[in-house]
Amino acid sequence: MYPSSTSNYLPHSPTSTRPENSAPSIQAAQLPDSAPLRAWASNERVKPEASAARWEIVRRLESAAASPTSELNLGNCDRQACMDLPASVVRAHAMKCTTSEPPTSRLILPPGLKNVPVWIAEFKATLGQVTAHHFVGSEQTIRTDLKFFWPDSKTTWDLSPGATENAAKPSATLDMERQLDVQTVLSNNALRAVARPYIGELDESARAGLECFMDQVRDASPFDPKKGIDYNLGGFKMVRSHSGELELLKLATPPYAEPDFDPDSLHARALPKAIEVFDALHGTVQVAVWQAMSKYGIVDYFKGHATQLIDGPWDILVNINPYFSRSPKAIEAHRDTEGENMFLMLFYCKAGMGIEYQLRHKNPKGYLQYMRQHLPSVFVDEVEDVLKEPADGVAYAPTIEPWNFIAGCDETMVHSTPFLHHRGAFFLKSVLNQMDASLEDCSAAWTAEEYCGRVLPAAGKVREQLKDVMSSDDCVDRGELERLLRVAGLTAPEAAKIVETLAPSMRTKDPFDGTAGVGIPGFHEAKVPRGKKLHRQMSDRLDAGTALPNAGPRDYMRVWIMARRKQE
């Protein structure tokens, strides 16, 4: 595909609009000034070893501000450098991290701390959990620190020794507000803590295990990369262990089976080998999934609702669905659910754009009543409460690093494969069909010699370039088409004239039409903002050249966390 960064050369698209009172543009909000941070790290009074430790913290803070994720991991940084970091120096970067999408909600500090770093209060606007394994300070020290610089803390603190490398469940979490008698006000809607998507990363061990699993599933059987393939290989059930803790238990069959599955298809012939891989490596999948569920916060969610969701009439099931070569053209907004999904997680094999998603859609009439028949009432009540808040009019477009994951509640958002164009992009077929007619309409602007010797060859070169990308894309932005014509040898006015002449006859594409597919019979679509009421972060990225192109197949593992009534 042609690079999306080519839009650096172009003015802001007229179709990229922002509603009033919407979230700020990801580019309009500039990156924070790193001069204070860098001055702190390069202080000549500190030893070289200490300076190197400080620079590592600077690198991580700058990376967090430039590519926001839900987690800021300083766990491998130096303890003393972490304590030496002044709040005034980190303030600008903390502001960026807590006002970006997704905001920083989890902070991991170096193990073995004696005191709580003062600067973490700069993240208090969005921080939900702080992890500081092997904390060696006294209880009185922590209480004093928190009451002094963070008196209204509502953050959960994990000060445990930490999980073992192969643990498939999180370490015990200490609720500092309760343990230290610090007054807190808890929301009566636990879903609000996980209603926004969470972007996180796995630790090295979990990442390596998942990578091995996906590689072996991909290689299990050949498939057509143009069509892609996905397998519902198996899954887990959330249960209580003998000690009463929650854990995942492997199921004998996948929780979800496609209703229109063709037993004679290539997919069906390949499935047994893929299932063998899952049966052999399900333990590594379990570790990665549980770790992501824990970081996202839904393990705590199910703990809080264990009476209704674990011990009650419902089974909580986890479906494992590796997906290879998903078409980048499948960009319609939708929800995955077919009536049973509560949450979804996507583990990406490569760096690139994550899903585009919009929050708090408007459900079709009667859908809430349908939910009450098919999902736990405690969950439906909380979804209903979350959706009372109006949509914010933003289509978010996060970037994802290799083996990072994005997790969200399927009933409080709609999402789509990223559309790496502005709204109103030209269909490639339309451009190819009408290019000759457009050139003829403009031919009077050139001499016969110029037209035959320079214009036609340049247009022919662009035509071949567009044909090359048709297997992976079906659109081209107007500004991108102008740029290709300029690179092929035309002047800027000539390229603009050709595209201007071409435009009235173009078929255009705008997948953000204000609707999102539901996928449940009888309920056709949900309503979301459109047109001037919707601001796309992708438009900002395209204009700034930070939208990542599709570099190879779009491979990921899709996980559904589902609720199903227990069989009597």
N, C-alpha and C positions, 0 to 999 in steps of 0.2 A: 504494500500500500504506500502511496506517496506520503511523505512526512507531514504530520499535522502542524509542525513548526513553521511551515511556509506561511501561515497566516500572520507571522511577525511583520510581513511586508504590507499588511492590509489595514485599512481603517476599520473601526469597530462596525460590526455587521448591524444593519438596521433591524434585523430580526432578533438581535440579542437585547432584550429589554428587561428592565427591573421594575417590579411593582413597588409602590410606596410602602415604606416601613418593612421592607424585606431584609433578609440577612445581608451583610456587607459582601461585596465582591471579594473573591479570594485574591484578586490581584490589586484591587483598590486598597485593601489593607496591606501595606507594604511590610516586608520583613523587618523585624526590629533591628535597631542599631546594635551591632556586636562590639563596638569600640570599648565600652566599659568592661564587658566580659573578657575580651582579649587583653586589655590592659592589666586586668587582675591576673590572668594566666601568665603573662610575660613579665611580671614584676621581677626586677633584677635582684631584689633582696632574698628571694626564695632560691633554694638549691635546684639544680637541673632536674633531679628526680621529682621534686615537688611541682616544678613547672610543668613537666610532662604529664603528671597526674591531673593538674588543673586543665591542661589543654584537652584531655580526654573528656572532661565534663563539658567544656566549651563546645567540643564537637557534637556531643549528644544533644545539648540544648539547641544548637543551631539547626541540627537535623530535625529535631522535634518541631521547631518553628516553621521550617521549610516544607516538611512533609508530615502533617499532623496525623497521629494515631491516638488511640485511646490510652495507650500505656507509655509512660516515660520510664525507661529502665536504666537506672544508674547502679544496678546491683554489682557490676564488676568494676566500679570506679573506686578510687582510693578513699578510705574513711576520712582521713584528715582533710583532704581537699574538699570533700563534701561538707564537712563542718566549717571550713574556712570561707565558704562561698557566702558573700554578703547578700542580704535580701535586696538591697538597692541595685545591685549589679544584675540580678536575675529577673528583676521585676518586668522589664519590657518583654522578655521571652516568655515569662509566665502568662502575661496578658495575651500574647499571641496564641499560646497553647490552650488557654481556657476560653478563647472566643472563636476558635476555628471549629470546623466540623470534620471529624469528631473532636470534641474537647478532651483534654487530658483528664481521665477519671481514675486512673490507677498509677501510683508512683512506687517504684521499687528502689529502696535505698541500699547502700552497701551493708553487708552483715557485720555484726560486732560493734555497733554504735553504742556509746554510753549516754548520749543526749539526743534530743530531737533537734535537727537543724532548723533554725529560725526561718529560713527562706521558704520552707514548704508552705507557710501560710499564704504566700503569694499565689498559690494554686487553689486556695480554698473554695473559690467560686464553683468549681466543678469536681473537685477531688472526692472520690467515694471510698477509696481504699489506699492505705499506705502499708507496704510490706518492708519490714526491717528485721530479717532473720537474725537469730542469735543476739538479740538485744541484751546488753550486759549492764545497763543502767538500772537504778532502783526505781521502784514504783513511785516513790515520793518525788523523784527527779522528773519523771514523765508528767505526773500530775501538775507539778509546779510549772514546768515548761508550757504545757498546753493551756493552763489557765492564764498564763502571763501573755503569750503572744497569739493564742488562738482560743479565746474563751468560749466561742460559740461552735466549736468543732462538732461536726456530725459524722466524722469519717471513721470507718472501721479500720482497726490496726491489727496487722498480723505480725506478731513478734515471736513466732514459733521457731524452732530450730530449722524448719524447712523440710520439704518433701524429699524422699530418696529419689534417685535418678529415674527409676523405672516405676514410680508410684503412679497408679491410675486414678488417684483421687487426691484432692488438695490437702495440704497440711491443715492442722487445726487452726482456726482463726480466733484470735482474742478480740472480743468487742470491748475496746478500751473505754468507750463511754459508760458501759455498764460496769466493767471491772473497777474502774477508778472513780466511779460515782460522779462522773461528769454529766450534767443534765443534758438531755437531748430530746428532740421532738422527731419522732419517726412518722413517715407518711403512712396513711392507712391504705395506700395503693402501692403495693410492692412492685407492680409492673412498671411504674414510672421510672424506676432505676434502670430498666433494661429496654425501655420503649424506643430509645434511639439506637441506631446501629453502632456497633463497637468494632474497631479495627485493632487487631493485636498481632503479636508474633509468638511463635512457639519457641521453647528453649531448644538448644542444639540437638539434644537427644531425641526429643519428640519430632523435630523437623526432619532429622535423618531417617527416623523410622517411617514417617509418612512418605517421604521422597522415595524410599525403597519400595514401599507398597504400591504407590502410583506407577512407578517405572515397571514393576512386574505385571500389574494389571494391563497397562498399555501394551506390553509385549506379549501378553498371553495369547492373543489371536489377532490376525490382520483385520484391518477395517479400512474403509474408504475415507481418507482424510477430508475429502470434499463434503462428505455427508456427516462425518462425526459419529460417535457412538457413546452411549451411557449405559451403565449397568446398575441395577438394584441388587447388590451382592449379598447383603445381609444386614444385620443390625444388632441393637442391644435393647435391653429393658432396664430402666432405673429401678433398683430394689434396695432394700436395707440389708446390710451385711449382718453377720452374727453379733457384731458389736453395736449395731443400731445405726451406723453411718451409711450414707447413701453411696451407691456404687453402680457400675454398669455390668450387666450380665449378658453374655452373648446369647442370641436367639438362634433357634434351629433354622428358621426361614426368615427372609426379609420382611420387615413390617409392611412394605408397600410393594405391590405388584401392578404393572401396567395393565389396565383393563382391556386394551386392544393389542396385547402382545401376540405376535405372529410366531408360532412354534417352528415354522419352516424358514424363518429369516436367517440372514447371516448373523444378526444379533443373537438369536436363539442358539445358533451353533457355537458361538464364541462364549456364551455365558457360563457353561460349566467350568471351563478353564479359569475364567476370571473368579468364579466362586471358590475354586481351589486355592487361589492366591489369598483371598480373604480368610478362608478357614485357617490357612497356615500363618497369616500375619495379623490376625484380628487383634492380638494383644497390642501391637504397635499402633493400630488405628484407635483402639480404646484409649491409650495414653494420650494421643494427640487430641482426640475429641473431648475427653474429660478436662484436659488442661485448658482448652479453648472455652468450654462451657463454664469453667471456674473463673477464668479471667473476665469473661463477658458478664458474669454475675447470675446466670440462671441456675447454677447449683445452689446458690444461696436462696434464689427465688423458690426453688422446689423444697428446700429445707423449711422455709417459712410457711409454705402451704402443704407440708407433708401430710397433715391429717386428711386433707381433701384429695390431694393428688397422688400420694404414694400409698397411704394406708386406706384410702377410700375406694370408691367404685371404679377408679380409672387406672389404666396402665399408661405409663409414660414410656414411649418407644422412640428409638433413635435409628433412623434409616440412613444407610451408607450408599452413596450414589456417585461413583467416579464418572466424570464426564470429559470426553476428549474431543477436541476440534469442534467446539460449539461454534455455530455460524455467527460471524460478526454482523450479519444482516438481520438477525432475529432480535430487533430492538424495540419491540412493543412492550409498553409498561404492563405489568401484571403482578399478581400474587401467586405463589407456588401452590397454595393450599387447595386441596379438593375436599375440605371440610374437617380435616383432622389436625392440620399443622398449627403449632403454637409458635415455634421459632425455627429459623433456618441459619445455617452457617456455610460459608464458601471458603475453601482452602485453595489458594491459587498456586499453581506450579511455577509461574513466571511473573516477572514484574510487568505492570501495565495499569490500565485504568480498571478500577473496580466497577461494581454496578453503579448506574445512576439511580438514585432513589428519591422519593418524595414522601414526606411525613403527613400523617393524619388526613387520609382521604375521606371522602363521603361515600358510605356504603349504599348499595341499592336498596330500595324499599323491601322490607321483609327479611333482610339478611340477618339482622340481629336475632330475630326469632329462630332462624335456621341455626345460627351458632349455638343458641341455648339448647337445642336438641342434640348437638353433636360435639360439644366441647364443655369442659368443666365450668360450672356457673361462676366460681370464684375468678376464673380467668376472663370469662365473658364480661362480668361486671367491671373488671379493671380495664379491659379494652374499651368498653363503652365510655368509661370515665375519661380515658386518655383522648378518645376521638371527639369529646365535647370541645376540646380546644381547637380552634380553626387551623387549617393548613397555613404554613408560613410562606407559601408561594415560591419555594426554592427547590430546584432539582439538583441535588448534591452530586458531586463527581470526584470521589476520592481516588488517589493513586494507591497501588498495592505493591509491596515488595514481594520477591519470591518466597513462597511458603508462609506468607502472612495470611490472616483470615479476616473476613468481615462477617459479623453475626448480627441478627436483628429479629424483631418480632414480626412475623408474617402478617399479623392482623392490624398492625399500626403503621404500615408503610406499603408502598408499591415500588417495584424496582424493574430495571431493564438492563439488558446488555448495553454497554455505552454506545451512543451514537456520536461518532467522532467527526461531526459536522455541525455547522449552524443549521437552525431550522430554515427550511426553504432551499435546501441544497438541490442541485440539478441531478436528475436521474442520468446515469452514464449512457444508457441506451438512447435516451432522448437527445443528448448532446451529439452522440455519434450519428444519429439519423438526420439531424438538422444542421450539422456543421457545414456541409457543402452549400446548402441554400443560404446560410448566413454569410458565407464568404462571397457568394455571387452578389448578394445584396450590397455588400461593402466594396465591390471590386472597382467602382469608379474612383475610389480614393487612391488607386495606384496606377502606374503605367502597366502596360501589358508585360513588359520585361520584369518589373518588380513583382507583379502578381504571380507570374509563372516561376520566376527564379528565386524568390524569397518567401512570399506569403504562403503559397501552396505547400512547399516543402516543410515549412515550419508547422503549418496546421496538420500535415500528414504525420510529422513526428509526434505531435501531441496526441493525435488519434491513436497511434500505436501504444503510447504510454497508457492511455485510458483503457485500452483493450487488455493490457497486461494486469490491471488491478481488478477487472470485473469478476474474477473468481473469488475474491475476498471482500469486495465492496460493490455497492450499486449506485453510489452517489459521488458527486464532486461539488465542493463549494464554489460559488461564483468567483470569489477572490482567488481561490486556488487555480481555477481554470485560467484566469488572467495571468497568474504568475507563470504557469506552464507555457503559455504562449510567449511571454517575454523571454523566458529562458531559451525557448526554441529559436529566437532571433527577431521577434517583433518588438517594436517600441511600445512603451506603456500606453500612449494614446491609441495605437493600432489595436493592441490587445483589448483595451477597454471598449473600443468601438465594436469589435467582433462579438464580444460577450453581450454588450448592450443590444445588438441586433438579434442575437440568439435568444435572449431571455424571454421575450413574449411567447415563444413557441415551446418553452421548456415545461416538462412535467417535473414538479418539485416534490420534495419529501419533507414532511414534518410529523414525526411520530408522537410529538407532544400535543395531541389534539384534545386534551382534557378528559380522556377516558383511560381506564386500565382494566385489563381482563381479569375476571374472577375465577373462571375455570370450574364453576359449579353449575350443574344444570338448573336452569330457571333464573339464574342471576348473571346477566350478560356483562356488566361492567360497573366499576366504581368511578366516581367523579373526582378529578383533581384539577388544580388551576391550569390555565392555558393562556396562550397569547401574551399580552402585556401584564397579565396577572402572575406569570411564571417567569422567574429568573433562573437561567441555567448556569451553573458553575462551569460546565463544559465550554460555554461560549467564552468565559473569561480565560480559560486555559488555552483555547484555540487562538484567541487574540494575542496572548502572551507567549505562545509557543511552548507551553508546559503540558499540553495534552500528549500522552504517550501513545504512539501508534501501536497497532497490533503487530507485535514482533513474533510471528509464528503462530502455531495453533493456540487456541484459547482453551487450556486444560485446567480443570479444577476438580476437587472433591466436594460434592454438594451433600449436606447433612440436614435432614429434617428431624426436628424434635416434635413428636406427635402425641396426642392423647386419644385413647380408645377405651371404650367401656370394657371392663373385665367380663370375660365369659363366665356365665354361671355354671 
